[in-house]
């Protein structure tokens, strides 16, 4: 009798656990489906519905960056600047401490730099909105590429699209070093600001964006219809100077069949 009771109890526990395991296994698929639906809603001009779906996907998989990439765009489409900036900052924070070469910004500058990067992304997409162009997704790994170049310029004290480091000379080399493939389209903007006192603040970051727009080549990169995503990296030195790198990319040369790159 004792053996029979033991078997019944074990069976009951297994039956109770099985649905929970199935639910956990289904979370990635549910989240993926919600993101796909949100992209359709966003493309159809329904950002509020997209926000609902993306928030649900984020709750299912809190560390998955994809819902947050689109959530930043949905909030910005609705004109909710603070919420959009918070999402851009969340994405930038995910890769902030990663640099393949171990370089880093001054620890005390971390939050200001993340805010500066987030503001830059918001300004880029606001500029594109004014020209009726699709928003660009924030791609965290692309920000690794951008921040890496800014950090190297700050560390080695130079200002150029060309790096003196073997294997990282051109922007495509730096991209390939992180992604292990060559993108269909790649463009890069760089800027530097320095002075007798620390220059890194959000007002100067906004001025840097305006400086980019005043340069035909930099403006063309920001307003390119050939790119789908962006990465931004800011670096500062102990003297208060800062460097900004913006990287714009399209990963594939062939448009996806559903045409939803920039929705």
N, C-alpha and C positions, 0 to 999 in steps of 0.2 A: 504493500500500500504506500509506503514512504517513497518508493521509487516512482510509482505512477504519479503521485502529487508533484514530485520534482520535475517530471517531464512536462506536465501540464503547465506549470509555472514558467518554465523556460520557453515553451512555445508561445505563451501569452506575451512574454516580454519581447520576443522576436517579432511578433505580429505588430506590436506597438511601435517598435523602432523602425521597421521597414518603411512606413510612409514618411517618417522624418528624413531618412536617408534619401529617398526618392525626391523629396522636396528640395533638399540641399543640392542634389545633382541637377535639378531643373533650373536652379537660379541663374546660371550663366545663360541658358537658352532664353529664359524669360526676359532677362535684362537686354540681351541682344535684340530680341524682338521689339522691346519697347523703344530702344534707340532707333531702330529702323523706322518704326511708326512715327517717332518724334521728328525724324528728318523729313519725312513726307509732310507732316503737319507744318513744319517750319518752311518748307518749300512752297506750301500752299498758302502761306501768309497767316498761319494760326500759331503764333509763338506761345500764347498762353497754354494751349493744349500741349504743345511740345514741352513746355516747362514741367507740366504735370507728369508726363511720361518719363522725362529724364530724371526728375527727382525720385520717381519710383525705381528706376533702374539703378540709381546711385544708392538707394537704400538696400537693394538686393546685393549689390557688389560695391561696398563703400570705397575700395581702393582702386577700382577700375577707372582709368582716366577718360575713356571715350565719352561716357555720359557728361562728364564735366566739360569736355571740349565743346560739345554742342550746347550745353547749358549756358556757358558764357555768351555764345552767339544769340541764344534765344532771349536771354535777359537784355542784351544790348539791342536786339531788334525791338524789344518792348520799351526801350528808353530807360531801363532800370540800371543806371550807371553804377551805383554802389554794389549791387549784386553781381553785375558783370565783372567789375574789378575784383571782387572777392573770388570769383571762379578763376579768372586769369591768374590771380596770386596763388590759389591752391595748386594750379597746374605747374606754375613756376617753382613752387616750393618742393614739388615731388622730385625734381632733379637738381635742386640747388647745390647740394653737397657733393655731387658727382662730377669729377673732372678726370679724364683718363690719365692726366699727368700730375695729379695731386696738387694743383694750384688752387688757391682759394682767395676770396675777398676778405677784408678785415672783418672779424666776427661781429663787431659792433655795427657794421653797415648792413647786415643781412636783411632786416625787415625793410629798410629804406630801399635797398636794391631791388628786392622783390616787388615793392610798390612801384618803383620806377619802371621795371619791366612790364608789369601789368598795365600801367598807364600808357606805355608806348603801344601795347597791343590794342588797347581801347581806342587810342588816337588813330592808329592805322585803319581800323575798321570804320571809325566815324568818317574818316576821309574818303574811304571807299563808298560808304553809304551816300555821301554827297554827290558822288559821280555815278550813282545807280549801279555800282559793282557789287558782286557777291562778297560777303564777309569771308575772311580767312580764318581757318581753325588754328588754334594754338596747339602745336605739336611739341610736347615736352622734350622729346629726343632732339628735335631741331633746335630747341633752346640750349641743349647741351653743346651742339655745334657752335652756336652763336656765342654763348658765354665762354666757351673754351678759347675762342679767338680773342675776345675782349680781355680775358685774363692773361693770355700770352702777351698781348700788346702792352698791358699794364705792367706785367712782370719784367718784360725785356725792354720796356721803354721805347717802343716804336709805334708808328701809325701807318698801316699799309694793308691793302688786301692780300699782299704776298707775305707769307710767313717765312722766317729764316730757318725754321725747323724742317729737316729732311722728312719728306712724306706728308707734310702739312702745308706745302707751299701755296696751293690754290684752294679756293673755297670748295671745289669739287673733291679735293683730297681730304679736306676736313670732314666733309659730309660722308664720304666713303669710310673714313676711319670709325665713324659711329654706327652707320647703317649697313655697311658691307655691300652696298650696291651703288650704282650711279643713277641719279634721278633724271626724269625726263626734262625738267626745267629747273634751273637754280639761279638765284640772283642774290646779291649781298650789298647791303649798305653799311658803312661804318662812319662813326663820328667820334670826336674827342673834344672835351672842354676842360680848360684849366684856368687858374687865376691865382691871385695873391691870397685868397681864402678858399675854404672848401666849396666846391661848385655843385656837388651832388644834392639836388633837391628837386621836387616835382615841378616847380616853376621852370627850372632850367631844362628839365626833361621835355617839357612842352615846347620850349624854345628850340631844342634840338630837332624835334619833329618839324617845326616850322622851317628850320634851316634845310632839312631834307627836302621839303616841298618846294623850296626856292631854288633847288638844283634840278635841272631837267632829267639827268640820269637817275638820281635818287627818287625823284617823284615818279618816274616811269616804272621803277621797281615796285613802289608802294601801290600804284594803280594798275599793275599788270593784270590782264584778264587771263593770263596763261598759267597762273599759280593757284594752288588750292589751300596751302597752309603756310604758317610762319613760325619762326622761333626768334626770340629776342634774348640777348645777353648783355648785361651791364657789369662792368668791373670798375673798381675805384682803387686808388693808391693812398698811402698814408698822408700825402700832401693835399688830398682832396680833389685831385683831377679825376675825371671819369671817361670811360670809353664805352661806346654803344655799338653793338653789332646786330643788324637785322638780317635774317636769312629767310628767303622766300623760295618755295619749292612746289613742284608738282611731281609726285613720285612716279607716275606712269606716263608714257607717251600716248597711251590709248585710253580714251574716255571710257568709264564704266558703262555697261549696257543700260543701267537704270538712270543715267544722267544726273546722279545725285551728289556729285563732287562738292558743290558749293551751296547746297540747299541749307 
